[in-house]
């Protein structure tokens, strides 16, 4: 599991450089997210453009990452593939997270 961070003016974009977030990588994902968000000053957007599959462990890892956010900060999601988007909608997690169509739309949003 590899995550890359791109710090922009008002937000940090964390990109998942893998096609799956599942039980095999969930703990590693949480650990890397903890490191990535510990010093977050502004908004944090998780770019899921490359993720084609997510299972319940992966979904739980993203929720755990949300809970790791510093006080007053929220984890936003961007660029969900159709399969991943379906999982978020079926589990109603789309009501918990701000979900953007793309990283660019997240950057322009003032949430």
N, C-alpha and C positions, 0 to 999 in steps of 0.2 A: 504494500500500500504506500503510495507516494502522494503527498499533498504539496502544492506550491502556493506561495503567498505573493500577491501583487498588491503593494500598498499604493493607494491613490490618495488624492487630496482629502476626501471625506470618508473614505471607506477602505477596508482591506478585503480583497477578493481571494478566497481560498479555493483553489481548483483541485478537485479529486482527479488524479492522473491514473485512474483505473476504470475498468468497465463494470466492476461489480463491488457492491458493499454488502457482504453477507457474513455468515457466522465465522467463516475462515479468517476474516480481516477486521471484524467489528472491534475487538479490543485494541488492535494496533491503530485503527482509525480514531478511536476515542483518545488514546494516548497522544497521537499527533495533533488532534484538534485541541487538546488541553494546552499543549505547547504553543500552538498557533494563536490562541485567543487570550492567553494569560495577560498580555500587555495591550489588548485592544483598546484604543482610545475612542474610535468612532464606530461606524456601522461595520458589520461583518457579513459578507455575502458568500455563501457556499455555492460554488459553481459546479453543477452536476451534469454538465453537457456531455461528458464522456461516459457517464454511468448508464448502462443499459439494463442492469438488473439490481434489485434491492430486495432482500428478504426481511423477515421480522427482526432479525438480529441487527441488520443494517439500519432499519428504521429506528430501532431502539438506540443504536449508537448515535444517530443524528439527534434524537431527542436528548440523550445524555450530553451531547456536545452543546446543545442549546442551554442546558442547565449549568454548564461550565462557564457561561458568559459572565463577565464582570457585571456588578450591579448596574442597572440602568441600561444595559446593552442587550440587543436582540440579535439572534441569528436569522438571517434572511436566506432564502434559497433562490437560485436562478438557473435557467436553461435546463429544466427537467425534460428528459426524453419522454416520449409518450407512455412507455411502460412504467417508468418511475412515477410520472404524474398520476397514472391510474392508481398506483399503490397509495399515494398520498391522499387522493380523493376517496378511495374506498375505505380508508381508515380514518377519514375526516381530519387528517393531520393538516390538510390545506386550510383549516380554520385556525390552526395554531401558529403556523408560519406565514410570513409574508412571502409570496412566491412571485417571482418576476419571470417574464418570458425569456429574457436574456440578461447577460451581465451589463450590457449597455443600457437597457431599460432600468435596471437596478441603480446604475450610476446616476441616471437622470432623475430618479425618484427621490422624493424628499421625506420618506417615511421616517 
